[in-house]
Amino acid sequence: MSELEQAIHASRGVVSRRQLADLAVGDPEIRRLVRHGTLRRLRPGWFAAHHADPMVVEAVSAGGVLTCVSALRRHGLWVPEHASKLHLRSAHRRARLASGCRVYGTIPPPTSAVDDLLCSLAYSARCLDAEGLVVVCDSALNSRRATIEEITTALRPAPTRTRALVDRCDGAAQSGTETMVRLRLRSRNIGAAPQAHIAGVGFVDLLVGDRLVIECDSREHHTGTERYENDRARDRTLIELGYLPLRLSYRQIVHDWPATQAAILTLIRRGDHRR
C-alpha cells in the first residue's frame, strides 16, 4: 500500500488538499486522480475515494468533519445506540455549523476528515448523558486507546459535574451494557464488582454480593452456536459451584431496563445474592 493509499485509508476515504500536499501530491496530480476517478471532489479542498465512509462523506460535504460519538465509533469504541445520528463540527476554526456539535473550551482546528479519539471524546462530553460518557470512557480504557490521564485532560474544560464522572469509570468493563448495569445498580447503592474472577469459571461481567453473577450480552457478542454453547456451559458450572447466574440480553438492558431492574431487585430483596 502506497503512502497515499495509507493516508486515504486512515481518513476513512476522505482527504484534504493539505493532507495531499504533505504527501507531495500537488494540484496537477490531484486533477489527474479526479479525472481517472480515483478521487472525487466533495467541496473545495476536500476529496473522497470511491470506498469512502458514507457518514464521513456526509460530514465533509456539509462543511465539517466527523467528530464526537460518530468518530468514537470509528475509533473502535462502544457507543450507546441512541447516539447513532451524524455528529460533526466545522472544518474552520471561526465557523460553526447549525447542526454541529459543541465543545467545552477550545479545540485545535481539524487536520483530517475524522477527529482523533481524544478530541472526539471532548465533544462527546456535551452530547452524551452521564451514563453514555462513562460508557465511552470505559471502552477507551478497556481497549487501551486512552489512559485515565488522557481522558482527564480531554475533559478538563468541562463543568465539575462532568469531570467528576471520571471517578466512576472502570477500564475492566468489557462492554457498554456491562457499564450500564454497573452504574444503574450502584445508583441504587448495590455494589457490583466488574470482571470478578471465579475459580473454575474465569472472569464474569458483574458479581453482586458473593453469589449473584450477572452476565451482560450485547448485539456484537454471544452470538453463534459455539459461543451460545460456551455461555450455557459457564452457567451450568456456576450453578454447580453455588452461584446464581443471571444472563441479560442487549434488549433487556437497553430497551427494557425497568422490568430487568425489578427482577434483579427481587433477587436481592430475597437475599439470593448471598450464600
Number of C-alpha atoms within 10 A of each C-alpha: 7 7 9 15 12 11 18 22 17 14 20 21 22 29 28 21 16 15 18 20 12 9 12 11 14 13 12 9 12 19 14 12 15 16 11 10 12 14 23 18 17 18 13 10 12 22 27 28 21 13 13 18 16 14 18 26 22 16 22 27 17 18 20 24 27 30 32 31 31 23 27 25 18 18 16 13 24 22 23 19 10 9 16 11 10 18 25 31 30 24 21 14 12 7 11 15 15 8 12 20 20 20 21 16 11 10 12 8 13 19 14 21 27 29 25 18 24 20 21 26 26 28 27 27 24 17 18 20 12 16 18 23 24 24 28 25 30 28 27 24 21 18 17 11 15 16 15 18 9 13 20 18 14 21 25 15 15 19 11 10 9 17 17 14 16 18 10 16 21 19 20 18 23 20 23 27 26 25 28 20 23 24 21 15 16 14 10 9 9 15 15 22 20 21 18 16 14 14 9 10 14 10 13 20 25 24 25 22 17 15 19 24 25 23 21 25 21 18 10 8 12 16 13 8 9 9 12 12 13 12 15 12 13 16 20 15 14 21 14 10 14 12 21 23 20 14 16 17 18 19 14 17 20 18 11 12 15 11 12 17 16 11 11 17 15 11 15 16 9 9 13 17 19 14 11
